[in-house]
Amino acid sequence: MDSMAAPEVAGTGDTSGREPTPAELDAIETEMPVIHAEVAFLDAQIAALDRVPGELDRRRLRRARRRVLTARRQLANRRTTGTTGGAA
């Protein structure tokens, strides 16, 4: 009887079922501040969808947008200077 397991696909670019490499995990970790800021911005946008945005909603959206821009700027600066983090 043949095995029911899927055969290994070598060299075809099929990446399903593989674990991320340490380099990929490091890249994700480096981008986490941007990801968190974008999630917070999305949360603020979703909260403002249910009602007419008031002053507090507008402030929350502005703060969240500034956090996203700041996180993206810091990530871009880190990439251009070649630093990967650590103590400042």
C-alpha positions in Angstrom: 0.0 0.0 0.0 1.3 3.5 -0.9 1.8 6.2 1.6 -0.9 8.9 1.8 1.6 11.6 2.6 2.3 14.3 0.1 5.5 13.9 -1.8 8.3 16.4 -1.2 8.5 19.0 -4.0 12.2 20.0 -4.6 13.1 23.1 -6.4 9.6 24.1 -7.6 9.2 27.0 -5.2 6.5 25.3 -3.2 6.9 26.7 0.3 3.8 25.2 1.9 4.5 23.4 5.1 8.0 24.8 5.7 9.1 26.8 8.7 10.5 30.3 8.3 14.2 30.7 8.3 16.0 32.6 11.1 16.6 35.4 8.6 12.9 35.6 7.9 12.1 35.6 11.6 14.6 38.4 12.1 13.0 40.4 9.3 9.5 39.9 10.9 10.9 41.0 14.3 12.4 44.1 12.8 9.1 45.0 11.2 6.9 44.3 14.3 6.7 48.0 15.4 5.3 48.9 12.0 2.9 46.0 12.1 1.6 46.9 15.6 1.2 50.6 14.6 -0.7 49.6 11.5 -3.0 47.3 13.5 -3.7 50.2 15.9 -4.5 52.5 13.0 -6.8 49.9 11.5 -8.6 49.5 14.9 -9.1 53.3 15.0 -10.5 53.3 11.5 -12.9 50.5 12.3 -14.1 52.2 15.5 -14.9 55.3 13.5 -16.9 53.4 10.9 -19.8 52.7 13.3 -20.6 56.3 14.0 -20.0 59.8 12.9 -16.4 60.5 14.0 -16.2 62.9 16.9 -13.3 64.9 18.2 -11.9 61.9 20.2 -12.1 59.7 17.1 -10.3 62.2 15.0 -7.6 62.5 17.7 -7.2 58.8 17.9 -6.9 58.5 14.1 -4.3 61.3 14.0 -2.3 59.7 16.8 -2.4 56.2 15.2 -1.5 57.6 11.8 1.5 59.5 13.3 2.6 56.2 15.0 2.5 54.4 11.7 4.5 57.1 10.0 7.0 57.2 12.8 7.5 53.4 12.9 7.9 53.4 9.1 10.5 56.2 9.2 12.4 54.4 12.0 12.4 51.2 10.0 13.6 53.0 6.8 16.3 54.8 8.7 17.4 51.5 10.3 17.7 49.9 6.9 19.6 52.8 5.3 22.1 53.0 8.2 22.5 49.2 8.3 21.7 48.9 12.0 19.6 46.0 13.2 18.7 47.2 16.7 20.2 47.0 20.1 21.0 49.6 22.7 20.9 53.2 21.5 
